Amino acid sequence: MSRGSDRLVVQEPEKNDFSLQITGVLTRDAGVYECQVNTEPKMSWPVTLNVLVPHATITGPADLYIQLDSNINLNCALHTPADPPVNLSWVKDGALLELAGPRAGISLQADRTSRGSTSYLVITRARHSDSGNYTCRPSEGHPATVRVHIIDDDAPAAMQTASSPPRLLGGSLLSALLVTVFCRVTR
């Protein structure tokens, strides 16, 4: 027997065993859930559900200065044990980056593991038109943005050159897609 909405279902597979199953967990599902037993005196067991939303992280500073004709190397990491894995896409100034678009020299590589996703964006021979806001957008979670400035000078403080390899930053994040709370009544 089961009852509930499409996402929240209370199941009683065995007599005196109950479970609450939440699918497609949303941030608004966070809070205290309580298993109550209709006895005298009433008994209850509270369970706190914390929903952590994955955040994308782009390596390096928020403003990146790239010398004209150098390569732009952007790395985005999303650490989450989500199943299915979260996809990462790149957006420039609000428009999805197209690998087969008019700008040649854009390549994208993605790695997926059980611990998360990483996306590497490389733009060769940077031009002034490559300046702009680059956003790494996960299919689920919060995006990250870096502002890229293409310059002619050799001496800005935070310049990335083709010889300075990007490094990966990130923390441990959890995305809950399915939660089941069990409650057993024993007399």
LOZA-656808 format. One record per residue (C-alpha): z, y, x; residue in three letters. Coordinates in steps of 0.25 Angstrom, whole numbers, padded with zeros to 4 digits, always signed. Each point is the difference from the previous one (the first is absolute). Layout:
ZYXAla ...
//
This chain:
+0000+0000+0000Met -0003+0014+0005Ser +0001+0014-0006Arg -0003+0014+0005Gly -0011+0009+0003Ser -0012-0003+0008Asp +0007+0004+0013Arg +0014-0003-0003Leu +0003-0014-0005Val +0013-0007-0003Val -0001-0015+0001Gln +0009-0011-0004Glu -0006-0013+0007Pro +0012-0008-0002Glu +0012+0002-0009Lys +0010+0010+0005Asn -0010+0004+0011Asp -0006+0014-0001Phe -0010+0007+0009Ser -0006+0014-0001Leu -0013+0001+0007Gln -0007+0014+0003Ile -0014-0001+0004Thr -0008+0012+0005Gly +0013+0007+0005Val +0000+0015-0002Leu +0010+0011+0006Thr +0005+0002-0014Arg +0005-0014+0000Asp +0011+0003+0010Ala +0014+0000-0005Gly +0011-0009-0004Val -0003-0013-0009Tyr +0011-0007-0006Glu +0001-0015-0004Cys +0010-0001-0012Gln +0006-0012-0006Val +0004+0001-0014Asn +0015-0006+0001Thr +0013+0006-0002Glu +0003+0007+0008Pro -0014+0004+0003Lys -0005-0003+0014Met -0011+0007+0008Ser -0006+0000+0013Trp -0007+0013+0005Pro -0012-0001+0010Val -0006+0012+0006Thr -0015+0001+0002Leu -0005+0009+0011Asn -0015+0003+0000Val -0005+0004+0014Leu -0014+0006+0000Val -0009-0002+0012Pro -0003+0013+0008His -0013+0001+0009Ala +0003+0005+0014Thr -0011+0007+0009Ile +0003-0001+0015Thr +0003+0013+0007Gly +0002+0015-0004Pro -0003+0006-0014Ala -0011+0009+0007Asp -0009-0007+0010Leu -0009+0008+0010Tyr -0012-0007+0004Ile -0010+0005+0011Gln -0014+0002-0005Leu -0009-0013+0003Asp +0013-0008+0002Ser +0003-0012-0008Asn +0010+0001-0012Ile +0009-0012-0001Asn +0009-0001-0012Leu +0010-0011-0003Asn +0007-0002-0013Cys +0011-0011-0002Ala +0006-0005-0013Leu +0011-0010+0002His +0002-0008-0013Thr +0002-0014-0003Pro -0008+0002-0013Ala -0008-0011-0006Asp -0011+0002-0002Pro -0002+0009+0013Pro -0001+0015-0002Val -0014+0006+0003Asn -0001+0012+0009Leu -0012+0010-0002Ser -0003+0013+0007Trp -0003+0013-0007Val -0005+0013+0007Lys +0003+0013-0008Asp +0001-0007-0013Gly -0013-0009+0001Ala +0000-0015+0004Leu -0005-0002+0014Leu -0013-0007+0000Glu -0004-0009+0012Leu -0015+0000-0004Ala +0000+0015-0004Gly -0008+0011+0007Pro +0010+0001+0012Arg -0003-0011+0010Ala +0011-0004+0009Gly +0011-0004-0009Ile +0006-0013+0001Ser +0012-0007-0007Leu +0008-0012+0003Gln +0011-0006-0008Ala +0011-0010+0003Asp +0008-0007-0010Arg +0013-0009+0003Thr +0011-0005-0008Ser +0008+0013+0005Arg -0010+0010-0005Gly -0014+0007+0002Ser -0005+0008+0011Thr -0013+0008+0000Ser -0007+0006+0012Tyr -0010+0012-0002Leu -0009+0004+0011Val -0010+0011+0000Ile -0008+0002+0012Thr -0005+0013+0006Arg +0008+0009-0008Ala -0007+0012-0006Arg +0006+0013-0006His -0004-0006-0014Ser +0010-0011+0003Asp +0012+0009-0001Ser +0008-0002-0013Gly +0011-0007-0007Asn -0001-0015+0002Tyr +0008-0008-0010Thr +0004-0015+0001Cys +0001-0005-0014Arg +0007-0013-0003Pro -0004-0007-0013Ser +0015+0000-0004Glu +0010+0010+0006Gly +0000+0014+0006His -0012+0005+0009Pro +0001+0007+0014Ala -0008+0012+0004Thr -0004+0005+0014Val -0007+0014+0002Arg -0011-0002+0011Val -0005+0013+0007His -0012-0001+0009Ile +0001+0010+0012Ile -0009+0004+0011Asp +0012+0003+0010Asp +0006-0010+0010Asp +0015+0004-0001Ala +0006-0001-0014Pro +0014-0006+0000Ala -0002-0012-0009Ala -0014-0004+0004Met -0005-0015-0002Gln -0011-0003+0010Thr -0008-0013+0001Ala +0009-0004+0012Ser +0013+0001-0008Ser +0001-0013-0009Pro +0007+0002-0013Pro +0013-0007-0002Arg +0005-0006-0013Leu +0013+0005-0007Leu +0006-0005-0012Gly +0013-0005-0007Gly +0003-0012-0009Ser -0003+0002-0014Leu +0001-0010-0012Leu -0009+0000-0012Ser +0005-0008-0012Ala -0011-0006-0009Leu +0008-0011-0007Leu +0015+0000-0003Val +0008-0011-0006Thr +0015+0001-0004Val +0007-0013-0003Phe +0012-0002-0009Cys +0007-0013-0003Arg +0011-0002-0011Val +0010-0010+0003Thr +0012-0004-0009Arg 
//
